[in-house]
Amino acid sequence: MNRSQFVQAIQNGEYKNYTVRNLHGLKTPASKPDSTTNNNLD
């Protein structure tokens, strides 16, 4: 699955823990934030 297919699947509601952000005009998949801090990237 490429990026645009993943974006479409997120927008179709297939991935509830992800959202789509617009970064520099490019639709980009991003995981939704949660209350857990031990799974964040440093």
C-alpha distance matrix in Angstrom:
0.0 3.8 6.8 8.2 5.9 6.4 9.9 10.5 9.8 12.1 14.6 14.7 15.9 13.3 13.4 17.1 17.2 15.2 16.4 15.6 18.0 19.2 19.9 21.9 20.6 16.9 15.0 13.7 12.4 15.3 16.5 19.7 22.9 25.0 28.5 27.9 28.6 28.1 24.3 24.4 23.6 26.8
3.8 0.0 3.8 5.7 5.4 6.2 8.7 10.1 10.7 12.4 14.4 15.4 16.8 15.0 14.7 18.1 18.0 15.2 15.7 14.1 16.0 16.6 16.9 18.6 17.4 13.6 12.2 11.3 10.9 14.1 16.2 19.4 22.5 25.1 28.7 28.1 28.5 28.2 24.4 23.9 22.8 25.7
6.8 3.8 0.0 3.8 5.5 5.1 6.1 8.6 9.8 10.5 12.3 14.1 15.5 14.3 13.5 16.5 16.0 12.8 12.7 10.7 12.2 12.8 13.2 15.1 14.0 10.2 8.6 7.5 7.5 11.0 13.6 16.7 19.8 22.6 26.2 26.0 26.3 26.4 22.7 21.8 20.7 23.6
8.2 5.7 3.8 0.0 3.8 5.4 5.0 6.2 8.6 9.9 10.5 12.3 14.4 13.8 13.8 16.7 17.1 13.8 12.9 10.5 12.3 12.4 13.6 15.1 13.1 9.7 7.8 8.3 8.9 12.7 15.4 18.0 21.3 24.2 28.0 28.2 28.7 29.2 25.5 24.5 23.7 26.7
5.9 5.4 5.5 3.8 0.0 3.8 5.4 5.1 6.2 8.7 9.9 10.5 12.6 11.3 11.9 15.3 16.1 13.4 13.4 11.9 14.5 15.3 16.8 18.7 16.7 13.3 10.9 10.9 10.2 13.7 15.7 18.2 21.8 24.2 28.0 28.1 29.1 29.3 25.5 25.1 24.7 27.9
6.4 6.2 5.1 5.4 3.8 0.0 3.8 5.4 5.0 6.2 8.6 9.7 10.8 9.3 8.9 12.2 12.6 9.9 10.3 9.5 12.4 14.0 15.5 18.0 16.5 13.0 10.1 9.0 7.2 10.4 12.0 14.6 18.1 20.5 24.3 24.3 25.3 25.5 21.8 21.5 21.3 24.6
9.9 8.7 6.1 5.0 5.4 3.8 0.0 3.8 5.5 5.1 6.2 8.6 10.0 10.0 9.5 12.0 12.5 9.2 8.3 6.5 9.4 10.8 12.9 15.4 13.6 10.4 7.0 6.9 5.9 9.3 11.6 13.6 17.2 20.0 23.7 24.3 25.2 26.0 22.4 21.7 21.6 24.8
10.5 10.1 8.6 6.2 5.1 5.4 3.8 0.0 3.8 5.4 5.1 6.1 8.8 8.9 10.0 12.6 14.1 11.4 10.5 9.1 12.3 13.4 15.9 18.1 15.7 13.0 9.7 10.5 9.6 12.7 14.5 16.1 19.8 22.3 26.1 26.9 28.2 29.0 25.4 24.9 25.1 28.4
9.8 10.7 9.8 8.6 6.2 5.0 5.5 3.8 0.0 3.8 5.4 5.0 6.5 5.4 6.8 9.9 11.8 9.8 10.2 10.2 13.8 15.7 18.1 20.8 18.8 15.8 12.4 12.1 10.0 12.5 13.3 14.9 18.7 20.7 24.4 25.0 26.7 27.2 23.6 23.7 24.2 27.8
12.1 12.4 10.5 9.9 8.7 6.2 5.1 5.4 3.8 0.0 3.8 5.3 5.2 5.5 5.1 7.2 8.8 6.5 6.5 7.2 10.9 13.5 16.0 19.1 17.4 14.7 11.0 10.3 7.8 9.6 10.2 11.4 15.2 17.3 21.0 21.9 23.6 24.5 21.0 20.9 21.7 25.2
14.6 14.4 12.3 10.5 9.9 8.6 6.2 5.1 5.4 3.8 0.0 3.8 5.4 7.5 8.2 9.4 11.4 9.1 7.7 7.4 10.9 12.9 16.0 18.7 16.5 14.4 10.7 11.3 9.8 11.8 12.9 13.3 17.0 19.3 23.0 24.3 26.0 27.3 24.0 23.6 24.4 27.8
14.7 15.4 14.1 12.3 10.5 9.7 8.6 6.1 5.0 5.3 3.8 0.0 3.8 5.7 8.1 9.6 12.5 11.2 10.7 11.1 14.7 16.6 19.7 22.4 20.0 17.8 14.2 14.6 12.8 14.7 15.2 15.6 19.4 21.2 24.8 26.0 28.1 29.1 25.8 25.9 26.9 30.4
15.9 16.8 15.5 14.4 12.6 10.8 10.0 8.8 6.5 5.2 5.4 3.8 0.0 3.8 5.6 6.1 9.5 9.0 9.4 11.1 14.8 17.4 20.4 23.4 21.6 19.3 15.5 15.2 12.6 13.7 13.3 13.2 16.8 18.1 21.6 22.9 25.2 26.3 23.2 23.6 25.0 28.6
13.3 15.0 14.3 13.8 11.3 9.3 10.0 8.9 5.4 5.5 7.5 5.7 3.8 0.0 3.8 6.3 9.2 9.1 10.7 12.4 16.2 18.9 21.4 24.5 22.9 20.1 16.4 15.6 12.5 13.7 13.0 13.8 17.4 18.4 22.0 22.6 24.9 25.5 22.2 23.0 24.2 27.9
13.4 14.7 13.5 13.8 11.9 8.9 9.5 10.0 6.8 5.1 8.2 8.1 5.6 3.8 0.0 3.8 5.6 5.7 8.2 10.6 14.2 17.3 19.5 22.9 21.8 18.9 15.3 13.7 10.2 10.6 9.4 10.3 13.8 14.9 18.5 19.0 21.2 21.7 18.4 19.1 20.5 24.2
17.1 18.1 16.5 16.7 15.3 12.2 12.0 12.6 9.9 7.2 9.4 9.6 6.1 6.3 3.8 0.0 3.8 5.6 7.8 11.1 14.3 17.8 20.1 23.7 22.8 20.4 16.7 15.1 11.7 11.1 9.2 8.6 11.8 12.5 15.9 17.0 19.5 20.5 17.6 18.4 20.3 24.0
17.2 18.0 16.0 17.1 16.1 12.6 12.5 14.1 11.8 8.8 11.4 12.5 9.5 9.2 5.6 3.8 0.0 3.8 7.0 10.6 13.3 17.0 18.7 22.4 22.1 19.7 16.3 14.0 10.4 8.8 5.9 5.5 8.5 9.3 12.9 13.6 15.9 16.9 13.9 14.6 16.6 20.2
15.2 15.2 12.8 13.8 13.4 9.9 9.2 11.4 9.8 6.5 9.1 11.2 9.0 9.1 5.7 5.6 3.8 0.0 3.8 7.0 9.8 13.3 15.1 18.8 18.4 15.9 12.5 10.2 6.7 5.6 4.2 5.2 8.9 11.0 14.8 15.5 17.1 18.2 14.9 14.8 16.1 19.6
16.4 15.7 12.7 12.9 13.4 10.3 8.3 10.5 10.2 6.5 7.7 10.7 9.4 10.7 8.2 7.8 7.0 3.8 0.0 3.8 6.6 10.2 12.5 16.1 15.4 13.4 10.0 8.4 5.9 5.3 6.0 6.1 9.7 12.5 16.2 17.5 18.7 20.4 17.3 16.4 17.4 20.6
15.6 14.1 10.7 10.5 11.9 9.5 6.5 9.1 10.2 7.2 7.4 11.1 11.1 12.4 10.6 11.1 10.6 7.0 3.8 0.0 3.8 6.8 9.4 12.8 11.8 9.7 6.2 5.5 4.7 5.9 8.4 9.2 12.4 15.7 19.3 20.5 21.2 22.8 19.7 18.3 18.6 21.5
18.0 16.0 12.2 12.3 14.5 12.4 9.4 12.3 13.8 10.9 10.9 14.7 14.8 16.2 14.2 14.3 13.3 9.8 6.6 3.8 0.0 3.8 6.1 9.6 9.3 8.0 5.7 5.1 6.3 6.7 9.8 10.4 12.7 16.4 19.6 20.9 21.1 22.9 20.0 17.9 17.9 20.3
19.2 16.6 12.8 12.4 15.3 14.0 10.8 13.4 15.7 13.5 12.9 16.6 17.4 18.9 17.3 17.8 17.0 13.3 10.2 6.8 3.8 0.0 3.8 6.4 5.6 5.4 4.6 6.0 8.8 9.9 13.3 14.1 16.2 19.9 23.1 24.3 24.2 26.0 23.1 20.8 20.2 22.3
19.9 16.9 13.2 13.6 16.8 15.5 12.9 15.9 18.1 16.0 16.0 19.7 20.4 21.4 19.5 20.1 18.7 15.1 12.5 9.4 6.1 3.8 0.0 3.8 5.4 5.2 6.4 6.5 9.8 10.6 14.1 15.4 17.0 20.7 23.6 24.4 23.7 25.4 22.6 19.9 18.7 20.3
21.9 18.6 15.1 15.1 18.7 18.0 15.4 18.1 20.8 19.1 18.7 22.4 23.4 24.5 22.9 23.7 22.4 18.8 16.1 12.8 9.6 6.4 3.8 0.0 3.8 5.6 8.5 9.6 13.2 14.3 17.9 19.2 20.7 24.4 27.2 28.0 27.1 28.7 26.0 23.1 21.6 22.9
20.6 17.4 14.0 13.1 16.7 16.5 13.6 15.7 18.8 17.4 16.5 20.0 21.6 22.9 21.8 22.8 22.1 18.4 15.4 11.8 9.3 5.6 5.4 3.8 0.0 3.8 6.6 9.1 12.8 14.7 18.4 19.6 21.6 25.4 28.4 29.4 29.0 30.6 27.7 25.1 23.9 25.6
16.9 13.6 10.2 9.7 13.3 13.0 10.4 13.0 15.8 14.7 14.4 17.8 19.3 20.1 18.9 20.4 19.7 15.9 13.4 9.7 8.0 5.4 5.2 5.6 3.8 0.0 3.8 6.0 9.8 12.2 15.9 17.7 20.1 23.7 27.0 27.7 27.4 28.6 25.4 23.2 21.9 23.9
15.0 12.2 8.6 7.8 10.9 10.1 7.0 9.7 12.4 11.0 10.7 14.2 15.5 16.4 15.3 16.7 16.3 12.5 10.0 6.2 5.7 4.6 6.4 8.5 6.6 3.8 0.0 3.8 6.9 9.7 13.2 14.9 17.7 21.2 24.7 25.5 25.6 26.9 23.6 21.7 21.0 23.5
13.7 11.3 7.5 8.3 10.9 9.0 6.9 10.5 12.1 10.3 11.3 14.6 15.2 15.6 13.7 15.1 14.0 10.2 8.4 5.5 5.1 6.0 6.5 9.6 9.1 6.0 3.8 0.0 3.8 6.4 10.1 12.3 15.0 18.4 21.9 22.3 22.3 23.4 20.0 18.2 17.4 20.0
12.4 10.9 7.5 8.9 10.2 7.2 5.9 9.6 10.0 7.8 9.8 12.8 12.6 12.5 10.2 11.7 10.4 6.7 5.9 4.7 6.3 8.8 9.8 13.2 12.8 9.8 6.9 3.8 0.0 3.8 6.9 9.5 12.6 15.7 19.4 19.6 20.1 20.9 17.4 16.2 15.9 19.0
15.3 14.1 11.0 12.7 13.7 10.4 9.3 12.7 12.5 9.6 11.8 14.7 13.7 13.7 10.6 11.1 8.8 5.6 5.3 5.9 6.7 9.9 10.6 14.3 14.7 12.2 9.7 6.4 3.8 0.0 3.8 6.4 8.9 12.2 15.7 16.0 16.4 17.5 14.2 12.7 12.9 16.1
16.5 16.2 13.6 15.4 15.7 12.0 11.6 14.5 13.3 10.2 12.9 15.2 13.3 13.0 9.4 9.2 5.9 4.2 6.0 8.4 9.8 13.3 14.1 17.9 18.4 15.9 13.2 10.1 6.9 3.8 0.0 3.8 6.4 9.0 12.7 12.8 13.7 14.7 11.4 10.8 11.9 15.4
19.7 19.4 16.7 18.0 18.2 14.6 13.6 16.1 14.9 11.4 13.3 15.6 13.2 13.8 10.3 8.6 5.5 5.2 6.1 9.2 10.4 14.1 15.4 19.2 19.6 17.7 14.9 12.3 9.5 6.4 3.8 0.0 3.8 6.5 10.2 11.4 12.8 14.7 12.0 11.4 13.4 16.6
22.9 22.5 19.8 21.3 21.8 18.1 17.2 19.8 18.7 15.2 17.0 19.4 16.8 17.4 13.8 11.8 8.5 8.9 9.7 12.4 12.7 16.2 17.0 20.7 21.6 20.1 17.7 15.0 12.6 8.9 6.4 3.8 0.0 3.8 7.0 8.4 9.5 12.0 10.0 9.1 11.7 14.5
25.0 25.1 22.6 24.2 24.2 20.5 20.0 22.3 20.7 17.3 19.3 21.2 18.1 18.4 14.9 12.5 9.3 11.0 12.5 15.7 16.4 19.9 20.7 24.4 25.4 23.7 21.2 18.4 15.7 12.2 9.0 6.5 3.8 0.0 3.8 5.6 7.9 10.4 9.1 9.4 12.8 15.5
28.5 28.7 26.2 28.0 28.0 24.3 23.7 26.1 24.4 21.0 23.0 24.8 21.6 22.0 18.5 15.9 12.9 14.8 16.2 19.3 19.6 23.1 23.6 27.2 28.4 27.0 24.7 21.9 19.4 15.7 12.7 10.2 7.0 3.8 0.0 3.8 6.4 9.3 9.6 10.1 13.8 15.8
27.9 28.1 26.0 28.2 28.1 24.3 24.3 26.9 25.0 21.9 24.3 26.0 22.9 22.6 19.0 17.0 13.6 15.5 17.5 20.5 20.9 24.3 24.4 28.0 29.4 27.7 25.5 22.3 19.6 16.0 12.8 11.4 8.4 5.6 3.8 0.0 3.8 5.7 6.4 7.8 11.6 13.6
28.6 28.5 26.3 28.7 29.1 25.3 25.2 28.2 26.7 23.6 26.0 28.1 25.2 24.9 21.2 19.5 15.9 17.1 18.7 21.2 21.1 24.2 23.7 27.1 29.0 27.4 25.6 22.3 20.1 16.4 13.7 12.8 9.5 7.9 6.4 3.8 0.0 3.8 5.5 5.6 9.1 10.4
28.1 28.2 26.4 29.2 29.3 25.5 26.0 29.0 27.2 24.5 27.3 29.1 26.3 25.5 21.7 20.5 16.9 18.2 20.4 22.8 22.9 26.0 25.4 28.7 30.6 28.6 26.9 23.4 20.9 17.5 14.7 14.7 12.0 10.4 9.3 5.7 3.8 0.0 3.8 5.7 8.6 9.9
24.3 24.4 22.7 25.5 25.5 21.8 22.4 25.4 23.6 21.0 24.0 25.8 23.2 22.2 18.4 17.6 13.9 14.9 17.3 19.7 20.0 23.1 22.6 26.0 27.7 25.4 23.6 20.0 17.4 14.2 11.4 12.0 10.0 9.1 9.6 6.4 5.5 3.8 0.0 3.8 6.7 9.3
24.4 23.9 21.8 24.5 25.1 21.5 21.7 24.9 23.7 20.9 23.6 25.9 23.6 23.0 19.1 18.4 14.6 14.8 16.4 18.3 17.9 20.8 19.9 23.1 25.1 23.2 21.7 18.2 16.2 12.7 10.8 11.4 9.1 9.4 10.1 7.8 5.6 5.7 3.8 0.0 3.8 6.4
23.6 22.8 20.7 23.7 24.7 21.3 21.6 25.1 24.2 21.7 24.4 26.9 25.0 24.2 20.5 20.3 16.6 16.1 17.4 18.6 17.9 20.2 18.7 21.6 23.9 21.9 21.0 17.4 15.9 12.9 11.9 13.4 11.7 12.8 13.8 11.6 9.1 8.6 6.7 3.8 0.0 3.8
26.8 25.7 23.6 26.7 27.9 24.6 24.8 28.4 27.8 25.2 27.8 30.4 28.6 27.9 24.2 24.0 20.2 19.6 20.6 21.5 20.3 22.3 20.3 22.9 25.6 23.9 23.5 20.0 19.0 16.1 15.4 16.6 14.5 15.5 15.8 13.6 10.4 9.9 9.3 6.4 3.8 0.0
